[in-house]
Amino acid sequence: MSAADTIEIRRLRVLAHIGVPEAERATPQALFITLRLQPSRGFDGLADDLAHTVDYAAVAGQVDALAAARPRRLIETLALEIAGHLLAQHPLARVAVTIEKYILPDTECVAVHLERGR
């Protein structure tokens, strides 16, 4: 497997009740999530068969559902939960999660990034 064998889902828009003040968590906010998924098998030997790789439509749906599942204070918490879920549910060697939140004035965004592997 090559380290370059990566599936990227770029800036998936999800809604989440997230923020430190309770008032901020009261209304869903749009977050953008970028995932870099390294399949355990890499891309060699896929035989053009979805069963031999990671179903990125399923991943996107799971991340969307996870973000909406419950209120959280920190985007860091959500990033950890996403990484743990994806590693547990999919044949991945490594996952990188970036979450962008648009909350601070005079900034493009606040973002967290983490990488986890088996």
MDTraj code that builds the backbone (N, CA, C; nanometers):
import mdtraj as md
import numpy as np

residues = "MET SER ALA ALA ASP THR ILE GLU ILE ARG ARG LEU ARG VAL LEU ALA HIS ILE GLY VAL PRO GLU ALA GLU ARG ALA THR PRO GLN ALA LEU PHE ILE THR LEU ARG LEU GLN PRO SER ARG GLY PHE ASP GLY LEU ALA ASP ASP LEU ALA HIS THR VAL ASP TYR ALA ALA VAL ALA GLY GLN VAL ASP ALA LEU ALA ALA ALA ARG PRO ARG ARG LEU ILE GLU THR LEU ALA LEU GLU ILE ALA GLY HIS LEU LEU ALA GLN HIS PRO LEU ALA ARG VAL ALA VAL THR ILE GLU LYS TYR ILE LEU PRO ASP THR GLU CYS VAL ALA VAL HIS LEU GLU ARG GLY ARG".split()
xyz = np.array([
    [0.0841, -0.1173, 0.0000],
    [0.0000, 0.0000, 0.0000],
    [0.0889, 0.1239, 0.0000],
    [0.0541, 0.2173, -0.0818],
    [0.1252, 0.3435, -0.0881],
    [0.0617, 0.4431, 0.0072],
    [0.1436, 0.5255, 0.0705],
    [0.0902, 0.6301, 0.1581],
    [0.0067, 0.7284, 0.0790],
    [0.0212, 0.7294, -0.0525],
    [-0.0565, 0.8203, -0.1362],
    [-0.1964, 0.7669, -0.1645],
    [-0.2253, 0.6437, -0.1282],
    [-0.3580, 0.5868, -0.1521],
    [-0.4545, 0.6427, -0.0484],
    [-0.5199, 0.7506, -0.0847],
    [-0.6047, 0.8238, 0.0091],
    [-0.7355, 0.8624, -0.0572],
    [-0.8423, 0.8490, 0.0160],
    [-0.9733, 0.8996, -0.0249],
    [-0.9962, 1.0272, 0.0545],
    [-1.0315, 1.1342, -0.0140],
    [-1.0558, 1.2611, 0.0547],
    [-1.1992, 1.3049, 0.0312],
    [-1.2670, 1.3349, 0.1397],
    [-1.3987, 1.3990, 0.1353],
    [-1.3731, 1.5414, 0.1831],
    [-1.3903, 1.6354, 0.0948],
    [-1.3484, 1.7726, 0.1218],
    [-1.4674, 1.8621, 0.1562],
    [-1.4612, 1.9182, 0.2778],
    [-1.5551, 2.0202, 0.3240],
    [-1.7012, 1.9729, 0.3204],
    [-1.7248, 1.8563, 0.3756],
    [-1.8608, 1.8064, 0.3935],
    [-1.9336, 1.9012, 0.4891],
    [-2.0466, 1.9541, 0.4462],
    [-2.1239, 2.0466, 0.5300],
    [-2.2184, 1.9655, 0.6176],
    [-2.2063, 1.9855, 0.7494],
    [-2.2950, 1.9194, 0.8454],
    [-2.3520, 2.0257, 0.9385],
    [-2.4619, 1.9930, 1.0034],
    [-2.5198, 2.0801, 1.1042],
    [-2.5006, 2.0161, 1.2409],
    [-2.4601, 2.0988, 1.3371],
    [-2.4345, 2.0473, 1.4720],
    [-2.4702, 2.1532, 1.5757],
    [-2.5193, 2.1054, 1.6882],
    [-2.5396, 2.1921, 1.8050],
    [-2.4069, 2.1897, 1.8802],
    [-2.3280, 2.2958, 1.8642],
    [-2.1919, 2.2927, 1.9178],
    [-2.1519, 2.4313, 1.9640],
    [-2.0796, 2.4371, 2.0748],
    [-2.0300, 2.5632, 2.1277],
    [-2.0240, 2.5598, 2.2787],
    [-1.9389, 2.6423, 2.3350],
    [-1.9228, 2.6440, 2.4801],
    [-2.0435, 2.7082, 2.5485],
    [-2.0867, 2.8272, 2.5072],
    [-2.2058, 2.8825, 2.5741],
    [-2.3322, 2.8059, 2.5329],
    [-2.4209, 2.7874, 2.6284],
    [-2.5455, 2.7156, 2.6006],
    [-2.6244, 2.7821, 2.4878],
    [-2.6228, 2.9137, 2.4827],
    [-2.6955, 2.9859, 2.3783],
    [-2.6413, 2.9520, 2.2394],
    [-2.5112, 2.9287, 2.2287],
    [-2.4516, 2.8927, 2.0996],
    [-2.4948, 2.7524, 2.0560],
    [-2.5112, 2.6625, 2.1511],
    [-2.5534, 2.5256, 2.1202],
    [-2.7019, 2.5159, 2.0881],
    [-2.7798, 2.6199, 2.1198],
    [-2.9250, 2.6150, 2.1027],
    [-2.9675, 2.6050, 1.9567],
    [-2.8896, 2.6603, 1.8670],
    [-2.9238, 2.6606, 1.7244],
    [-2.8176, 2.5825, 1.6481],
    [-2.8589, 2.4968, 1.5547],
    [-2.7576, 2.4228, 1.4781],
    [-2.6698, 2.5171, 1.3959],
    [-2.5409, 2.4848, 1.3914],
    [-2.4434, 2.5613, 1.3132],
    [-2.3883, 2.4730, 1.2029],
    [-2.3552, 2.5370, 1.0934],
    [-2.2886, 2.4651, 0.9845],
    [-2.1408, 2.4520, 1.0175],
    [-2.0911, 2.3309, 1.0045],
    [-1.9481, 2.3023, 1.0149],
    [-1.9067, 2.2407, 0.8822],
    [-1.7799, 2.2559, 0.8480],
    [-1.7259, 2.1902, 0.7296],
    [-1.6203, 2.0916, 0.7748],
    [-1.6347, 1.9670, 0.7304],
    [-1.5466, 1.8589, 0.7744],
    [-1.4754, 1.8009, 0.6526],
    [-1.3437, 1.7954, 0.6626],
    [-1.2624, 1.7312, 0.5601],
    [-1.2042, 1.6039, 0.6198],
    [-1.2201, 1.4953, 0.5455],
    [-1.1692, 1.3647, 0.5888],
    [-1.0677, 1.3152, 0.4878],
    [-0.9553, 1.2640, 0.5380],
    [-0.8584, 1.1942, 0.4539],
    [-0.8497, 1.0524, 0.5082],
    [-0.8926, 0.9589, 0.4249],
    [-0.9052, 0.8195, 0.4655],
    [-0.8027, 0.7352, 0.3924],
    [-0.7224, 0.6625, 0.4674],
    [-0.6248, 0.5722, 0.4073],
    [-0.6751, 0.4293, 0.4245],
    [-0.7260, 0.3688, 0.3165],
    [-0.7776, 0.2319, 0.3270],
    [-0.6674, 0.1331, 0.3673],
    [-0.7054, 0.0366, 0.4473],
    [-0.6092, -0.0643, 0.4932],
    [-0.5434, -0.1376, 0.3777],
    [-0.6186, -0.1637, 0.2716],
    [-0.5667, -0.2394, 0.1578],
    [-0.5030, -0.1518, 0.0511],
    [-0.5145, -0.0202, 0.0614],
    [-0.4682, 0.0646, -0.0470],
    [-0.5565, 0.0448, -0.1678],
    [-0.5117, 0.0910, -0.2838],
    [-0.5932, 0.0814, -0.4048],
    [-0.5536, -0.0359, -0.4937],
    [-0.4402, -0.0986, -0.4660],
    [-0.3984, -0.2133, -0.5473],
    [-0.4951, -0.3293, -0.5259],
    [-0.5339, -0.3938, -0.6319],
    [-0.6189, -0.5114, -0.6230],
    [-0.7658, -0.4832, -0.5988],
    [-0.8115, -0.3632, -0.6245],
    [-0.9531, -0.3316, -0.6023],
    [-1.0455, -0.4032, -0.6993],
    [-0.9971, -0.4328, -0.8187],
    [-1.0773, -0.4989, -0.9225],
    [-1.2055, -0.4223, -0.9518],
    [-1.1995, -0.2899, -0.9365],
    [-1.3132, -0.2027, -0.9658],
    [-1.4377, -0.2437, -0.8867],
    [-1.4168, -0.2879, -0.7616],
    [-1.5252, -0.3401, -0.6782],
    [-1.5334, -0.2589, -0.5487],
    [-1.6474, -0.1960, -0.5245],
    [-1.6673, -0.1152, -0.4045],
    [-1.6433, -0.1951, -0.2765],
    [-1.6711, -0.3233, -0.2790],
    [-1.6519, -0.4068, -0.1602],
    [-1.5056, -0.4138, -0.1161],
    [-1.4120, -0.3762, -0.2037],
    [-1.2698, -0.3826, -0.1706],
    [-1.2120, -0.2492, -0.1259],
    [-1.2969, -0.1498, -0.1071],
    [-1.2483, -0.0186, -0.0647],
    [-1.3452, 0.0399, 0.0371],
    [-1.3340, 0.1681, 0.0626],
    [-1.4185, 0.2373, 0.1594],
    [-1.5310, 0.3082, 0.0842],
    [-1.6534, 0.2842, 0.1257],
    [-1.7705, 0.3470, 0.0642],
    [-1.7806, 0.4900, 0.1172],
    [-1.7360, 0.5860, 0.0385],
    [-1.7305, 0.7226, 0.0890],
    [-1.8678, 0.7858, 0.1034],
    [-1.9688, 0.7378, 0.0309],
    [-2.1052, 0.7870, 0.0523],
    [-2.1548, 0.7434, 0.1907],
    [-2.1251, 0.6206, 0.2299],
    [-2.1621, 0.5718, 0.3633],
    [-2.0886, 0.6508, 0.4713],
    [-1.9601, 0.6778, 0.4494],
    [-1.8815, 0.7560, 0.5453],
    [-1.9437, 0.8942, 0.5637],
    [-1.9767, 0.9611, 0.4552],
    [-2.0346, 1.0954, 0.4632],
    [-2.1661, 1.0934, 0.5409],
    [-2.2494, 0.9950, 0.5147],
    [-2.3753, 0.9839, 0.5867],
    [-2.3563, 0.9598, 0.7351],
    [-2.2584, 0.8766, 0.7696],
    [-2.2304, 0.8483, 0.9109],
    [-2.1773, 0.9719, 0.9830],
    [-2.0903, 1.0476, 0.9170],
    [-2.0348, 1.1692, 0.9786],
    [-2.1453, 1.2719, 0.9990],
    [-2.2315, 1.2872, 0.9005],
    [-2.3441, 1.3799, 0.9124],
    [-2.4329, 1.3408, 1.0305],
    [-2.4666, 1.2131, 1.0420],
    [-2.5504, 1.1650, 1.1511],
    [-2.4820, 1.1812, 1.2867],
    [-2.3530, 1.1545, 1.2930],
    [-2.2783, 1.1692, 1.4175],
    [-2.2756, 1.3157, 1.4627],
    [-2.2544, 1.4073, 1.3700],
    [-2.2510, 1.5498, 1.4040],
    [-2.3850, 1.5965, 1.4610],
    [-2.4940, 1.5431, 1.4068],
    [-2.6276, 1.5854, 1.4484],
    [-2.6794, 1.5107, 1.5713],
    [-2.6104, 1.4056, 1.6129],
    [-2.6630, 1.3140, 1.7146],
    [-2.6850, 1.3767, 1.8517],
    [-2.5989, 1.4679, 1.8926],
    [-2.6116, 1.5249, 2.0271],
    [-2.5339, 1.6559, 2.0347],
    [-2.5695, 1.7417, 2.1284],
    [-2.4933, 1.8663, 2.1460],
    [-2.3542, 1.8376, 2.2027],
    [-2.2601, 1.9207, 2.1633],
    [-2.1223, 1.9138, 2.2155],
    [-2.0730, 2.0559, 2.2383],
    [-1.9773, 2.0684, 2.3255],
    [-1.9160, 2.1993, 2.3490],
    [-1.8011, 2.2259, 2.2515],
    [-1.7215, 2.1251, 2.2225],
    [-1.5957, 2.1454, 2.1504],
    [-1.5933, 2.0739, 2.0159],
    [-1.5400, 2.1421, 1.9144],
    [-1.5201, 2.0753, 1.7862],
    [-1.4109, 1.9688, 1.7983],
    [-1.3222, 1.9847, 1.8945],
    [-1.2198, 1.8836, 1.9184],
    [-1.2841, 1.7495, 1.9572],
    [-1.3885, 1.7563, 2.0396],
    [-1.4606, 1.6361, 2.0809],
    [-1.5233, 1.5673, 1.9607],
    [-1.5872, 1.6457, 1.8759],
    [-1.6494, 1.5890, 1.7562],
    [-1.5443, 1.5250, 1.6659],
    [-1.4302, 1.5888, 1.6486],
    [-1.3232, 1.5332, 1.5648],
    [-1.2760, 1.3983, 1.6187],
    [-1.2575, 1.3886, 1.7491],
    [-1.2172, 1.2610, 1.8104],
    [-1.3226, 1.1527, 1.7902],
    [-1.4498, 1.1888, 1.8068],
    [-1.5568, 1.0910, 1.7892],
    [-1.5646, 1.0427, 1.6444],
    [-1.5487, 1.1337, 1.5500],
    [-1.5518, 1.0962, 1.4085],
    [-1.4382, 0.9996, 1.3774],
    [-1.3173, 1.0339, 1.4196],
    [-1.2015, 0.9482, 1.3913],
    [-1.2213, 0.8087, 1.4516],
    [-1.2637, 0.8022, 1.5763],
    [-1.2850, 0.6735, 1.6420],
    [-1.3921, 0.5906, 1.5731],
    [-1.5004, 0.6555, 1.5355],
    [-1.6090, 0.5848, 1.4670],
    [-1.5619, 0.5287, 1.3331],
    [-1.4951, 0.6105, 1.2544],
    [-1.4530, 0.5658, 1.1211],
    [-1.3521, 0.4521, 1.1286],
    [-1.2586, 0.4607, 1.2232],
    [-1.1607, 0.3521, 1.2380],
    [-1.2280, 0.2231, 1.2835],
    [-1.3333, 0.2336, 1.3654],
    [-1.4030, 0.1149, 1.4149],
    [-1.4945, 0.0528, 1.3095],
    [-1.5483, 0.1337, 1.2195],
    [-1.6509, 0.0857, 1.1276],
    [-1.6035, 0.0564, 0.9856],
    [-1.4832, 0.1001, 0.9512],
    [-1.4365, 0.0865, 0.8131],
    [-1.2946, 0.0309, 0.8096],
    [-1.2570, -0.0348, 0.7012],
    [-1.1219, -0.0911, 0.6896],
    [-1.0193, 0.0182, 0.6563],
    [-0.9841, 0.0944, 0.7587],
    [-0.8926, 0.2072, 0.7421],
    [-0.7652, 0.1848, 0.8223],
    [-0.6543, 0.2222, 0.7643],
    [-0.5268, 0.2214, 0.8354],
    [-0.5091, 0.3521, 0.9125],
    [-0.5624, 0.4594, 0.8543],
    [-0.5427, 0.5923, 0.9118],
    [-0.6558, 0.6831, 0.8672],
    [-0.6903, 0.7786, 0.9533],
    [-0.7901, 0.8797, 0.9191],
    [-0.7412, 1.0155, 0.9704],
    [-0.7622, 1.1180, 0.8901],
    [-0.7353, 1.2558, 0.9309],
    [-0.8674, 1.3315, 0.9228],
    [-0.8948, 1.4100, 1.0261],
    [-1.0195, 1.4855, 1.0350],
    [-0.9850, 1.6327, 1.0567],
    [-1.0420, 1.7183, 0.9737],
    [-1.0326, 1.8625, 0.9932],
    [-1.1743, 1.9161, 1.0030],
    [-1.2009, 1.9953, 1.1068],
    [-1.3318, 2.0581, 1.1230],
    [-1.3124, 2.2093, 1.1234],
    [-1.3896, 2.2764, 1.0395],
    [-1.3886, 2.4223, 1.0315],
    [-1.5185, 2.4764, 1.0909],
    [-1.5032, 2.5788, 1.1748],
    [-1.6186, 2.6433, 1.2390],
    [-1.6057, 2.7933, 1.2171],
    [-1.7167, 2.8563, 1.1836],
    [-1.7167, 2.9990, 1.1530],
    [-1.7816, 3.0730, 1.2687],
    [-1.6971, 3.1184, 1.3622],
    [-1.7484, 3.1740, 1.4860],
    [-1.6767, 3.3020, 1.5281],
    [-1.5464, 3.3121, 1.5050],
    [-1.4727, 3.4295, 1.5515],
    [-1.4771, 3.5413, 1.4476],
    [-1.5050, 3.6618, 1.4930],
    [-1.5000, 3.7734, 1.3980],
    [-1.3565, 3.7959, 1.3507],
    [-1.3444, 3.8536, 1.2338],
    [-1.2145, 3.8884, 1.1757],
    [-1.1250, 3.7674, 1.1476],
    [-1.1857, 3.6495, 1.1337],
    [-1.1109, 3.5303, 1.0941],
    [-1.1877, 3.4599, 0.9838],
    [-1.1164, 3.3848, 0.9023],
    [-1.1849, 3.3021, 0.8025],
    [-1.2613, 3.1905, 0.8721],
    [-1.1943, 3.1236, 0.9648],
    [-1.2584, 3.0177, 1.0432],
    [-1.1643, 2.9774, 1.1556],
    [-1.2174, 2.8974, 1.2455],
    [-1.1379, 2.8262, 1.3450],
    [-1.1408, 2.6810, 1.3011],
    [-1.0279, 2.6143, 1.3052],
    [-1.0227, 2.4754, 1.2595],
    [-0.9403, 2.3909, 1.3566],
    [-0.9813, 2.2647, 1.3682],
    [-0.9012, 2.1659, 1.4398],
    [-0.8686, 2.0546, 1.3409],
    [-0.7548, 1.9920, 1.3629],
    [-0.7109, 1.8842, 1.2766],
    [-0.6506, 1.7756, 1.3632],
    [-0.6900, 1.6512, 1.3369],
    [-0.6254, 1.5405, 1.4070],
    [-0.6103, 1.4236, 1.3115],
    [-0.5162, 1.3380, 1.3437],
    [-0.4927, 1.2150, 1.2672],
    [-0.4825, 1.0997, 1.3655],
    [-0.5464, 0.9895, 1.3290],
    [-0.5431, 0.8689, 1.4112],
    [-0.5256, 0.7490, 1.3197],
    [-0.4636, 0.6445, 1.3730],
    [-0.4450, 0.5226, 1.2954],
    [-0.4577, 0.4012, 1.3829],
    [-0.4500, 0.2876, 1.3155],
    [-0.4552, 0.1602, 1.3902],
    [-0.3156, 0.1214, 1.4309],
])
top = md.Topology()
chain = top.add_chain()
for i, resn in enumerate(residues, 1):
    res = top.add_residue(resn, chain, resSeq=i)
    for name in ("N", "CA", "C"):
        top.add_atom(name, md.element.get_by_symbol(name[0]), res)
traj = md.Trajectory(xyz[None], top)
